[in-house]
């Protein structure tokens, strides 16, 4: 029997076993497997391509990074138990744990996973930068880590990362799933098939993957982490991920107890489960847990402000006063209450969202609903009560059409003629990247937990992405460059806040809301904690 057919028969047998004993049963906790659905599928299990949430969640179970981010967005040890930073901030020396082993796999001699060494970390990080890998994360080290000898294994347990210049957010970048450590033996043996044959050091390891059907992971018996009482992590036996593309089916399976949690709530079920204040309705309170947590995502409307662009030259949005008027001209809090069931927080501070250490509403005061001020600004721009103002088109995607229509109605009451044009996401991304979208809906999710990630969106030397508005301000750029080399957190945060105030003043964006992670969780699931990066953390989950 050829290897492919033998593998498929084994795989189908495993999936059948899981259906009978795990997440397909009436009481999935009996099997000790955590079950969830990934409606978008999982395109790869290779961390070099961990570019979206579905991949990042799976990769987080299979691999480890040098450092990681805890639930409070603090950097904590992982594969490295400690690190030193040189006085000039350009050399980071990591001291690795010596009790970490890769998963057992045929790529190793006799199939037994070997000990992790510093050379594995250097290989994995260099692999991201290698053009031959074509990693979607290649950008994370550009201009930051030295191209030659940027990652050096000093010995088996010591690694140095050498930077071009000081860059304090580098620890956050090294916690990204892109930076997961892989063994070179697996890359050599599986090549491009590594995407479906992952080998790491993480708390779980691959049992089977049937693309389009399910992914099955089991507990890593050699995992290095222990809890405060010396008990080995993880507690659960494994994870099963299904790939139902229907959110209605996902919700039904959750109601039947066959899934342990749902990430976010589909709009069609939102009012059934939540009150307008974002709380569980009475009939659900004893049946499920509701987990909410600040999420590092800001939703906004972007405005092209490149004055050399013909679209901008012919648009009333070239006027800062009009952009400010739009910011004042609608009620964000009412929008959150009636259209979002209070999921998230009205963006009445800056572009940097709640949840980051530098976020401070006292130091960065944004726009609140003020129709009087909006009308004053319109008049100052030469369009009293909106008279003579050309029609403005707002581009959005289908799932945000209702929100866009709400905002536009409030602007129309001020006399501002705005219409909504609903386009497909792929078209909107293309138009914003090519500076063909004058006024558009956007969002920015943190790649790493530092406000620099958000403020880079407006750095004048950055292309689109991330600078979709083509904002250019020499004073802003000077502050941004100063912040990149500032190692004192307090001083750096003050620079971030000053830049955020500058963005509010120039108004190339209209912040809408700071997002929130929302999970529906079965009542028997314990220690399931969300975080601001919305990583799926299952090492300490248990069932009661």
C-alpha positions in Angstrom: 0.0 0.0 0.0 1.4 3.4 -0.9 2.3 5.8 1.8 -0.4 8.4 0.7 -3.3 5.9 0.9 -2.0 4.4 4.2 -1.9 7.9 5.6 -5.4 8.7 4.5 -6.8 5.5 5.9 -5.1 6.2 9.2 -6.4 9.7 9.1 -10.0 8.7 8.5 -9.8 6.2 11.3 -8.6 8.9 13.6 -11.3 11.3 12.6 -13.9 8.6 13.0 -12.5 7.9 16.5 -12.7 11.6 17.4 -16.3 11.8 16.1 -17.3 8.9 18.3 -15.4 9.8 21.4 -14.7 13.6 21.2 -16.4 16.6 19.9 -19.1 14.7 18.1 -20.4 13.2 21.3 -23.0 14.6 23.6 -20.4 15.5 26.2 -17.2 16.4 24.5 -15.4 17.2 27.8 -15.3 13.4 28.6 -12.6 13.0 25.9 -10.5 15.8 27.2 -10.3 17.4 23.8 -11.0 21.1 23.3 -13.2 21.6 20.2 -13.7 24.7 18.1 -14.6 25.6 14.6 -12.5 27.6 12.1 -15.0 28.8 9.4 -12.2 30.3 7.2 -10.1 27.1 7.2 -6.4 27.0 8.0 -4.2 27.7 4.9 -0.9 26.6 6.5 0.7 25.2 9.7 4.1 26.7 8.8 4.7 29.7 11.1 6.5 31.5 8.3 3.1 32.1 6.8 1.2 32.9 10.0 -0.4 36.0 8.5 -4.0 35.7 9.8 -5.8 34.7 12.9 -6.8 31.2 11.9 -3.2 30.2 11.2 -1.8 32.1 14.2 -4.2 30.2 16.6 -3.1 26.8 15.3 0.6 27.8 15.1 0.5 29.0 18.8 -0.5 25.4 19.8 2.3 23.8 17.9 5.3 26.0 18.4 7.1 28.3 20.9 8.9 31.7 20.5 11.8 33.1 22.4 9.5 35.3 24.4 5.7 35.6 24.6 3.1 38.2 25.6 0.9 37.5 28.7 -2.7 38.5 29.2 -1.6 42.0 30.4 0.5 42.5 27.2 3.7 42.2 29.2 6.7 40.3 27.6 7.5 37.1 29.5 10.0 34.3 29.0 9.2 31.3 26.8 12.1 29.4 25.1 14.4 32.1 26.6 14.4 32.1 30.3 16.1 35.5 30.5 17.8 38.1 28.3 20.2 41.1 28.4 20.2 44.3 26.4 23.4 46.1 25.5 23.8 49.7 26.7 23.3 51.1 23.2 20.1 49.0 22.7 21.4 47.2 19.6 22.3 43.8 20.9 19.9 41.4 22.7 21.4 38.3 24.2 18.9 35.5 25.0 19.7 32.6 27.4 17.7 29.5 26.4 16.1 26.8 28.5 17.9 23.5 28.2 14.9 21.3 28.8 13.1 21.9 25.5 12.6 19.1 22.9 11.0 19.0 19.5 8.0 16.8 18.9 8.8 13.2 18.0 8.8 12.9 14.2 10.3 10.7 11.5 12.5 13.6 10.4 14.7 12.9 13.4 17.0 9.9 13.9 14.9 7.0 15.2 11.9 9.3 15.2 12.7 10.8 18.6 12.5 14.6 18.9 15.9 16.1 19.8 16.8 18.9 22.2 16.4 22.5 21.0 19.6 24.6 20.7 20.3 28.2 19.9 21.2 27.3 16.3 17.6 26.2 15.8 16.4 29.7 16.8 18.9 31.4 14.5 17.9 29.1 11.6 14.2 29.8 12.2 14.5 33.6 12.3 16.9 33.7 9.4 14.5 31.6 7.4 11.8 34.3 7.7 14.3 36.8 6.0 15.4 34.4 3.3 13.7 35.3 0.0 13.6 31.6 -0.9 11.1 31.1 1.9 8.8 33.8 0.6 7.4 34.3 4.1 4.5 36.8 4.5 6.4 37.9 7.6 9.6 38.9 5.9 8.9 42.6 6.6 9.2 42.2 10.4 13.0 42.4 10.5 13.5 44.8 7.5 15.7 47.7 8.5 15.7 46.5 12.1 17.9 43.4 12.3 21.3 43.3 10.6 21.1 41.4 7.3 24.5 39.8 7.9 25.0 38.1 11.2 21.7 39.4 12.7 21.1 36.1 14.5 24.1 34.4 16.0 24.2 31.2 18.2 27.1 31.9 20.6 26.7 28.3 22.0 23.9 25.8 22.4 22.0 27.9 24.9 22.9 31.5 24.0 21.6 33.5 21.0 22.3 37.1 20.0 20.0 39.3 18.0 21.9 42.3 16.5 20.0 45.4 15.4 20.8 48.1 12.9 19.7 50.7 15.5 17.9 50.6 18.9 14.3 49.4 18.4 12.5 48.8 21.8 9.5 47.0 20.2 11.8 44.2 19.0 10.8 42.0 21.9 7.1 42.3 20.8 8.1 41.3 17.3 10.0 38.3 18.5 6.8 37.1 20.3 4.9 37.0 16.9 4.0 33.6 15.6 6.2 34.2 12.6 9.1 33.9 15.0 8.2 30.3 16.1 11.1 27.9 16.2 11.3 25.0 13.8 13.9 22.3 13.3 15.9 22.3 10.0 15.5 18.5 9.7 11.8 19.0 9.2 12.2 21.8 6.7 14.7 19.7 4.7 12.6 16.5 4.8 9.1 17.9 4.1 9.9 21.0 2.0 6.8 22.8 1.0 4.8 20.0 2.6 5.9 21.4 6.0 2.7 23.5 5.8 0.7 20.3 6.6 3.4 18.4 8.5 4.4 20.7 11.3 7.1 19.9 13.9 7.7 22.2 16.8 8.2 22.4 20.5 4.7 23.5 21.5 2.2 22.1 24.0 0.4 20.1 21.3 1.5 18.1 18.2 0.0 17.0 15.0 -2.1 13.8 14.8 -3.9 14.4 11.6 -5.0 17.1 9.1 -7.8 16.5 6.6 -7.9 19.8 4.7 -11.4 21.1 4.5 -12.6 18.7 7.2 -10.7 18.8 10.5 -7.4 19.2 12.3 -6.5 17.0 15.2 -3.8 17.8 17.7 -2.7 15.8 20.8 -1.0 16.7 24.0 2.8 16.9 23.7 4.0 14.4 26.4 7.4 16.0 26.5 6.3 19.6 26.8 8.6 21.7 29.1 6.2 24.0 30.9 4.7 23.2 34.3 2.2 25.1 36.4 2.8 26.6 39.9 2.3 23.2 41.5 4.8 21.5 39.3 2.1 19.8 37.1 3.0 19.5 33.5 1.1 21.6 30.9 -1.2 21.4 29.1 -4.0 19.9 31.1 -6.3 18.8 28.2 -5.6 15.8 26.0 -5.8 17.6 22.7 -7.6 19.9 20.3 -10.0 19.2 17.4 -10.6 22.0 14.9 -13.5 21.6 12.5 -13.8 23.6 9.3 -17.6 24.3 8.9 -17.9 27.5 6.7 -21.4 28.2 7.9 -21.6 30.4 11.0 -25.2 29.1 11.5 -23.9 25.6 11.7 -21.1 26.7 14.0 -23.7 28.3 16.4 -25.9 25.2 16.3 -23.0 22.9 17.2 -22.1 25.3 20.0 -25.7 25.2 21.3 -25.6 21.4 21.2 -22.4 21.4 23.3 -20.3 20.0 20.5 -18.0 23.1 20.4 -16.4 24.6 23.4 -16.4 28.2 22.3 -17.2 30.6 19.6 -15.0 33.6 18.7 -17.1 36.7 18.1 -20.8 36.6 17.5 -22.3 36.6 14.0 -24.6 39.6 13.5 -27.6 37.4 12.9 -27.3 35.9 16.5 -26.1 39.0 18.3 -29.5 40.4 19.4 -30.7 36.9 20.5 -27.8 36.5 22.9 -26.8 40.0 24.0 -28.6 43.0 25.4 -27.9 46.5 23.9 -25.5 47.0 26.8 -23.5 43.9 25.7 -24.6 41.6 28.5 -26.0 38.1 28.3 -29.8 38.0 28.0 -31.5 36.3 31.0 -32.3 33.1 29.2 -28.6 32.5 28.4 -27.0 33.4 31.8 -26.9 29.9 33.2 -26.1 28.2 29.9 -22.9 29.9 28.6 -20.0 32.1 29.8 -19.4 35.5 28.1 -15.8 36.5 28.0 -14.9 40.1 26.9 -11.5 41.8 26.7 -10.0 44.8 25.0 -8.7 43.8 21.6 -5.8 45.7 19.8 -7.9 46.6 16.8 -9.1 50.1 15.8 -11.9 50.5 13.3 -11.8 53.7 11.4 -12.6 55.7 8.2 -9.6 56.7 6.2 -9.2 59.8 4.1 -6.6 60.2 1.3 -4.7 63.4 2.1 -2.0 63.4 -0.6 -2.4 66.8 -2.1 -0.5 65.8 -5.2 -3.2 63.3 -6.0 -5.8 64.6 -8.5 -8.6 62.9 -6.5 -7.6 64.9 -3.4 -7.3 68.2 -5.4 -10.9 67.9 -6.6 -12.3 66.8 -3.2 -13.7 68.9 -0.3 -11.9 66.4 2.0 -8.7 68.2 1.2 -9.9 70.7 3.8 -8.8 69.8 7.4 -11.8 71.7 8.7 -14.2 69.5 6.9 -12.3 66.3 8.0 -12.6 67.6 11.6 -16.3 68.4 11.1 -17.0 64.8 10.0 -15.2 63.6 13.2 -17.5 65.7 15.4 -20.6 65.0 13.3 -21.8 61.6 14.5 -22.5 59.9 17.8 -20.1 57.1 18.4 -21.6 56.0 21.7 -25.0 55.7 20.2 -23.6 53.7 17.3 -21.9 51.3 19.7 -25.1 50.8 21.8 -27.6 50.2 19.0 -25.5 48.7 16.2 -22.7 46.9 18.1 -24.6 45.8 21.3 -21.8 47.6 23.2 -19.1 45.3 21.8 -16.1 47.5 21.8 -15.5 51.1 23.0 -16.3 54.3 21.2 -13.1 55.7 19.8 -13.1 59.1 21.5 -9.4 59.2 22.1 -6.8 58.8 19.4 -5.9 56.2 16.7 -4.0 54.1 19.3 -6.6 51.8 20.8 -7.4 51.0 24.4 -5.4 48.1 25.8 -1.9 49.4 25.1 0.3 50.7 28.0 0.6 54.1 26.3 -3.2 54.6 26.0 -4.3 57.5 28.1 -7.6 59.3 27.6 -6.4 62.2 29.8 -3.5 62.9 27.5 -5.0 62.2 24.2 -8.5 63.7 23.9 -10.3 62.8 20.7 -13.6 63.7 19.1 -17.0 63.5 20.8 -20.3 64.1 19.2 -20.7 67.9 18.8 -23.0 69.0 16.0 -22.6 72.7 16.9 -18.8 72.5 16.5 -19.2 70.5 13.3 -21.4 73.2 11.8 -18.9 75.9 12.9 -16.1 74.0 11.1 -18.3 73.6 7.9 -19.0 77.3 7.9 -15.3 78.2 8.4 -14.5 76.0 5.4 -17.0 78.0 3.3 -19.9 75.6 3.4 -22.4 76.9 5.9 -25.0 74.2 6.7 -23.3 72.1 4.0 -24.5 74.4 1.2 -22.4 74.1 -2.0 -20.5 71.1 -0.7 -20.0 68.5 -3.4 -21.2 64.9 -2.8 -18.7 62.7 -1.0 -18.5 58.9 -1.5 -17.6 56.5 1.3 -16.4 53.1 0.2 -17.1 50.2 2.5 -17.5 46.4 2.5 -20.8 44.6 2.8 -20.5 43.6 6.5 -20.1 47.3 7.4 -22.8 48.8 5.2 -25.3 49.2 8.1 -22.7 51.0 10.2 -21.7 53.2 7.3 -25.3 54.1 6.6 -25.9 55.1 10.2 -22.9 57.5 10.2 -23.9 58.9 6.8 -27.4 59.7 8.0 -26.0 61.7 10.9 -23.7 63.6 8.5 -26.6 64.3 6.2 -28.5 65.9 9.1 -25.7 68.4 9.3 -26.1 69.1 5.6 -23.0 67.1 4.5 -23.9 65.1 1.3 -22.3 61.7 1.7 -23.3 58.4 -0.1 -22.2 54.9 0.7 -20.7 52.7 -2.0 -20.5 49.0 -1.0 -17.7 47.1 -2.8 -16.0 43.7 -2.3 -13.1 43.6 0.2 -10.5 42.6 -2.5 -11.4 45.7 -4.6 -11.3 48.0 -1.6 -7.8 46.7 -0.6 -6.6 47.2 -4.2 -7.9 50.7 -4.4 -6.5 51.8 -1.0 -3.1 50.3 -1.9 -3.0 52.3 -5.2 -4.4 55.6 -3.8 -7.6 55.2 -5.7 -9.9 55.4 -2.7 -10.5 58.9 -1.4 -12.7 57.9 1.6 -12.8 54.4 2.9 -13.5 52.1 5.8 -10.4 50.5 7.3 -9.1 48.7 10.4 -5.7 48.1 12.0 -5.0 45.1 14.1 -1.8 45.1 16.1 1.0 42.8 14.9 2.8 43.3 18.2 1.8 45.1 21.5 3.4 48.5 21.0 1.8 51.7 19.8 4.6 52.2 17.3 2.7 49.6 15.2 -0.3 52.0 14.9 1.7 55.2 14.5 3.8 53.7 11.6 0.5 53.9 9.6 1.1 57.6 9.3 4.9 57.7 8.9 5.5 59.7 5.7 8.3 57.4 4.4 6.0 54.3 4.6 4.1 53.2 1.5 0.6 51.7 1.4 0.3 49.5 3.3 0.5 50.7 5.9 0.2 54.4 5.1 -3.1 54.2 3.2 -4.0 57.8 3.7 -0.6 59.0 2.4 -0.3 61.3 5.3 3.0 63.2 5.4 4.1 65.6 8.1 7.8 66.3 8.7 7.1 67.2 12.4 5.3 63.9 12.9 8.1 62.0 11.1 10.7 63.5 13.4 8.8 62.4 16.5 8.3 59.0 15.1 12.0 58.5 14.3 12.9 59.8 17.8 10.5 57.3 19.4 12.2 54.4 17.5 15.4 54.9 19.4 14.0 55.9 22.8 14.6 53.1 25.3 12.9 54.9 28.2 9.3 53.7 28.2 7.9 56.8 29.9 9.6 59.1 27.4 8.6 56.9 24.5 5.0 56.8 25.5 4.9 60.6 25.7 6.2 60.8 22.2 3.5 58.3 21.1 0.8 60.5 22.7 2.1 63.6 21.0 2.0 61.9 17.6 -1.5 60.7 18.3 -2.6 64.2 19.1 -1.1 65.4 15.9 -3.1 62.8 13.9 -6.3 64.0 15.6 -5.5 67.6 14.7 -4.8 66.8 11.0 -7.6 64.3 10.8 -6.5 61.9 8.0 -8.7 59.3 9.8 -12.0 59.2 11.6 -11.6 56.7 14.5 -14.8 54.7 15.1 -14.2 52.2 17.9 -11.6 50.3 19.8 -12.5 46.7 19.4 -13.2 44.0 22.0 -12.6 40.3 22.0 -15.9 38.5 22.7 -16.1 34.8 23.3 -19.1 32.5 24.1 -17.7 29.6 26.2 -19.3 26.5 27.5 -19.9 26.6 31.3 -17.7 23.6 32.1 -14.6 25.2 30.5 -12.2 26.7 33.1 -9.1 29.0 32.7 -10.1 30.1 29.2 -8.8 33.7 29.2 -8.8 36.1 26.3 -6.1 38.7 25.7 -5.7 41.9 23.8 -4.0 40.1 20.9 -6.8 37.6 20.7 -4.4 34.6 20.8 -6.1 31.3 21.5 -4.4 30.2 24.8 -5.2 26.6 25.8 -2.3 25.5 27.9 -4.1 26.0 31.2 -7.7 25.2 30.0 -9.4 22.4 31.9 -12.9 21.0 32.2 -14.9 20.7 35.4 
